[in-house]
Amino acid sequence: MNTCVLIGNLGADPEGFFTDEGTQIVSFSMAFKTIRNKKDLTNWIRVVCFGKQAEAAEKYLHKGAKVAVNGRLEQNKWVDDNNQTKSTYRIVANQVSFLKTDGRGFENGQTEAGETPSENDDIPF
């Protein structure tokens, strides 16, 4: 089973693009806290969203917004120009819950909780 749930804050505004097939993809960096040797440490991870989840993230999220992310952890590996193997991790989001935003994008009395897409939205792989 590969399930990851994190709560944290966006480090920058979300970045989005569309695939050749028209699927919207949005990613953002998220800071979250861990405790090691009785010290709070800040860690960073990339989160990627697809489809309706991506549309909502791009519209409503911003640098500093607090979110809860539920998804799966993926590792990407590659070889750089110096022939060194590199890797990074990211979360492919099934659900992003908006815990605190500055209200950007919420007009006409909409609530943040009402605008969060469901976890049943399709992920294209």
C-alpha positions as CSV (number, residue, x, y, z in Angstrom):
1,M,0.0,0.0,0.0
2,N,1.3,3.4,-0.9
3,T,-0.6,6.2,0.9
4,C,0.8,9.5,2.1
5,V,-1.0,12.2,4.1
6,L,0.7,15.4,4.9
7,I,-0.3,18.8,6.2
8,G,1.8,21.8,5.3
9,N,2.1,25.2,3.6
10,L,2.8,26.0,0.0
11,G,6.3,27.5,-0.6
12,A,5.2,29.3,-3.8
13,D,2.2,29.8,-6.0
14,P,1.1,26.6,-7.9
15,E,2.6,26.1,-11.4
16,G,0.3,24.7,-14.1
17,F,0.4,23.4,-17.7
18,F,-1.6,21.2,-20.0
19,T,-0.5,17.9,-21.7
20,D,-0.8,17.5,-25.4
21,E,-4.1,15.6,-24.7
22,G,-5.5,18.6,-22.8
23,T,-5.1,17.3,-19.2
24,Q,-4.4,20.0,-16.8
25,I,-1.4,19.4,-14.4
26,V,-0.5,21.6,-11.5
27,S,2.4,21.2,-9.1
28,F,3.5,23.1,-6.0
29,S,6.2,22.8,-3.3
30,M,4.9,22.1,0.2
31,A,6.7,22.5,3.5
32,F,5.9,20.2,6.4
33,K,7.3,19.7,9.8
34,T,8.9,16.6,11.3
35,I,10.7,16.1,14.6
36,R,14.1,14.6,14.8
37,N,16.2,14.4,18.0
38,K,13.6,16.7,19.7
39,K,14.0,19.4,17.1
40,D,11.4,20.6,14.6
41,L,12.7,20.3,11.1
42,T,11.1,21.7,7.9
43,N,11.0,19.4,5.0
44,W,9.9,20.1,1.4
45,I,8.1,17.9,-1.1
46,R,6.6,18.5,-4.5
47,V,2.9,17.8,-5.0
48,V,1.3,17.2,-8.4
49,C,-2.4,17.3,-9.2
50,F,-4.3,16.4,-12.3
51,G,-7.7,17.4,-13.9
52,K,-10.3,19.0,-11.6
53,Q,-7.9,18.7,-8.6
54,A,-5.3,20.7,-10.6
55,E,-7.9,23.3,-11.7
56,A,-9.0,24.0,-8.1
57,A,-5.4,24.1,-6.9
58,E,-4.4,26.7,-9.5
59,K,-7.5,28.8,-8.9
60,Y,-7.6,28.8,-5.1
61,L,-4.1,28.1,-3.7
62,H,-1.2,30.5,-3.2
63,K,2.1,30.8,-1.5
64,G,1.6,30.3,2.2
65,A,-1.8,28.5,1.9
66,K,-2.2,25.6,4.4
67,V,-3.3,22.3,2.8
68,A,-3.8,18.6,3.7
69,V,-2.6,16.3,0.9
70,N,-3.7,12.7,0.5
71,G,-1.9,10.8,-2.3
72,R,0.8,8.3,-3.2
73,L,4.5,8.8,-3.0
74,E,6.6,8.5,-6.2
75,Q,10.3,8.5,-6.7
76,N,11.8,9.9,-9.9
77,K,15.3,8.9,-10.8
78,W,17.6,10.3,-13.5
79,V,21.3,10.6,-14.5
80,D,22.6,14.1,-14.7
81,D,25.2,15.6,-17.1
82,N,28.0,14.4,-14.8
83,N,26.8,10.8,-15.0
84,Q,25.6,11.0,-11.3
85,T,22.4,9.3,-10.4
86,K,19.9,11.7,-8.8
87,S,16.5,11.2,-7.4
88,T,13.6,13.1,-5.9
89,Y,10.2,12.3,-4.4
90,R,6.8,13.8,-5.0
91,I,3.2,13.1,-4.0
92,V,0.7,12.5,-6.7
93,A,-2.4,13.9,-5.0
94,N,-5.7,12.1,-4.8
95,Q,-7.2,14.8,-2.6
96,V,-6.1,18.3,-1.6
97,S,-8.1,19.9,1.2
98,F,-7.8,23.7,1.6
99,L,-7.3,24.3,5.4
100,K,-6.4,28.0,5.2
101,T,-6.1,30.4,2.2
102,D,-6.3,34.1,1.7
103,G,-9.7,33.7,0.1
104,R,-8.4,34.1,-3.5
105,G,-10.8,32.8,-6.0
106,F,-13.7,32.4,-3.6
107,E,-16.5,34.7,-4.8
108,N,-20.3,34.8,-4.4
109,G,-20.3,33.3,-0.9
110,Q,-18.6,30.0,-1.9
111,T,-16.9,28.2,0.9
112,E,-13.4,26.7,0.7
113,A,-14.6,23.3,1.8
114,G,-17.3,23.3,-0.8
115,E,-14.8,23.9,-3.6
116,T,-12.4,21.0,-2.8
117,P,-12.7,18.4,-5.5
118,S,-13.5,14.9,-4.4
119,E,-10.9,12.1,-4.2
120,N,-12.7,10.3,-6.9
121,D,-11.5,12.6,-9.6
122,D,-9.6,10.7,-12.3
123,I,-5.8,10.7,-12.4
124,P,-4.6,9.9,-15.9
125,F,-2.4,7.0,-15.0
